[in-house]
Amino acid sequence: MYSPRAFVETDLAALDGLIAHDPFVTVVTLAEGVPEASHLPVLYRREGERVLLEGHWARPNPQTAGGPALVIVQGPHAYVSASWYPDKAQAARVPTWNYAVAHLHGQLQAFNDEAGLADLVDRLSRHFEARVGGDWRFDIDNPRERAQLRGIVGFRFVPERIEMKFKLSQNHPAENVAAVMQALARQDDDNARATAALMRDRTAATVQGAEG
């Protein structure tokens, strides 16, 4: 991933935030020179520097072979109009796009034992049902539900290398950053407002760090 120095992020707490915002990731693999991509919800856990993602594919998915993979975690993103910059005329500003994204490189470890799949589906459903106020639970004692485990293959993914890019106007004067945050916060768009919130949080953290 092309990442100018100003936009590079190394604090894994930033990855925690991206996954919390959007746990629906893109898994990219390569087979005989042909890229394959799947879009999947994942469970995320981090212990210090160790990150673990867990999820599952439909059994016919060619990625079930496992192996090297790139997992893309997409954060909030939004169009930035050049008209928002206070110095737009004198600096000849142009439009851009603000965003946050992470690329995780590592090995996919596939598994298909019934106990492991049942545990995974149970934890996935509990996690995501709680996010929407639902109460569905996987019932392994129900033969019809247990039989459906034969249609999936689970995976575990521990990244060996993590790249994060947070392009949030850091290369602009403070006045421009403030103006972009305000303009994005006024947009009738969830992504734009989330981008503004991320910019605001990171600006506040930078100021606090400088004062500390």
N, C-alpha and C positions, 0 to 999 in steps of 0.2 A: 504494500500500500504506500503510495506516495504521501509523505508526511513532512511538510516543512517544519523546521524546529519549533516555530511559534505555536504549532497546533498539536505537538506530541504530548500525550498524557501517559504517565507511568504509575500513578497511584491506583491500585486495584479497587479502592473504594469507589472509583469512578465506574468501573465495570459492574460493581454491585448495583449502582444506580441505574445503569443502562438496562440490565436484566430485569430489575424491578419494574422499570417503565414498560419494557416490551420483551417478554420471554419467548416470543415467536421468532425463531432464528432461521437462517439459511445455512444448510449443510452442503458443502461443495466437495465432490470427489472427482477423480480422474480415472477412467478405465480405457486402456488402449488408445490414449490420446484424446478421448472424447469426454468433456466435462458432464457430470451429472449433478443436479441440484435438487434438494428437498427442502420444504418449508415446514418446520415442526415446532411445537411447543416443547419446552424443556424445563426440568427442575435444575436448580442451580445451588451449589454449595461452595463456600470458600473457607478454608482453614489456613490462615496466614497467606503464603504465596501459592498454595495448592488450590486449584479450581477444579470442580467436577460438574459436568453437565450430564444429565440422563434424559433419555427419551425413547421413542420407538418408531419404527417404520411399519408399513404394511409388508407382509412377508414377500410379495413378488418384487418389491423395490430392489433394484440392482445394487444399491448401496449397502445392503445387508451383508455383503462380503467383508465389510469393515475396511481397515487400512488407513492410509494417510488422508487427512481431510482438513479443510478450511471451514470454520464456522464463523459466520458473519452475524454480529449483533448490531441491530439498527436502533439508534437513539432518535430523539426528536430532530426534526429538520424543517427548514423554512426558507422561502425566497426572501432576499433582502433587496429592496429597491434603492438605487443610488440616490433617489430624491430625498431619502431620509437623512443623509449625511449633512451636517452643518457646513462642512468644507467641500461640498460636492462640486462647486464651480471652480474654486482655485486649485483643487487637487485633481480635477478631471476624473471623479469617481465613476465607477461602472457597477452595474448590479452584480450580485453574487448569491451564493446559497450557504447558509449556516447549518451545521449539522454536527452530530456526534456519532461515532461508529467504532466498533472493535472487530478486529480480525484475530481469531484464535486458531493456532496451528497445532496439530497433534494427530494422534492415532485413535480411530474409532474401534472400540472393543465391543463386538456384537455378542449377544447371549440369547438363548431361547428356552432355558429351562422353565418349567411351569411355575415353580416357587418364585423365581426371580422376576418373571413377568407379572405374576399376580401382585407381588409387593410393589413393583413399579407402577402398575395401573392404579392400585389403591392409593399410593402417595400422590400421583398426578391428579386423580379425581378429587381427593381431599383438598389439595392445594388450590386448584382452579375453581372448584365449586365454592370454596370460601370466598374467592374474589368476586363472585357474582351473587352471593347469598343463596346458593343452591344447596341441596342436601343429598344428592345422589351419591351412593357408595357402591364400589365393586363388591360383589358377593361371590366369593370363591366357592361357597357351598351350593350355589345355584348352578346346576349342570350346564344350562344354556349360556350363562355368562362365562363359566370356566372354559367352555368349548371355544369361545371366541379368542382365547389366548393363542390358539393355534394359527390365527391369522396375522400375528405380529411377530416382530423380532426387536428385542430391546438393544440399546447401546449405552455405553459409558464412554465419556470423552474427557480426558485430562490434558489440557493444553500444555505443550512444551514451550510455546512462544506466544506471547500476547502483544498485539499492537493496538494502540488506541489513538484515535485522531478526534480532537475536539476543536473544530473550526468555528469559533464563536466571536469573530471580530477582534481577537487579541492583537492583531497587527494594525489596529486603528487607534487614533487618539481617544482618550477617555470620553470626550464629548460625542464622538461618533458612536461609541459603544452604548452610551446612555440613550442616545436617540434611537438606535436600532432596537434596544430592549423595549422602549416605550411604544414604538410603532408595532412591534410584533405582539405585544401584550394587548393591543387594541384590535387585533385581527379577529374575525369571526371564524377561527380555525384552531382546533385543538393542538395541532402540531406547532403552529406558530406560537401559541401561548406557552406550550411546554418548552419550546426553544428559548423564549424570553425568560421563563422561570429558571432554566438551566444557566443562562447567561447571568442572571441576577445572583444566583447562589454562588457561582464561581467568582464573580466580581467581589461579592461580600467576603468570601474566603480569602481572596488575594489581599484585600484591604486589611482583614483581621491578621493575616500572616505578617504583613508589613509592619503593623502596629505592635505585634507581639515580639 
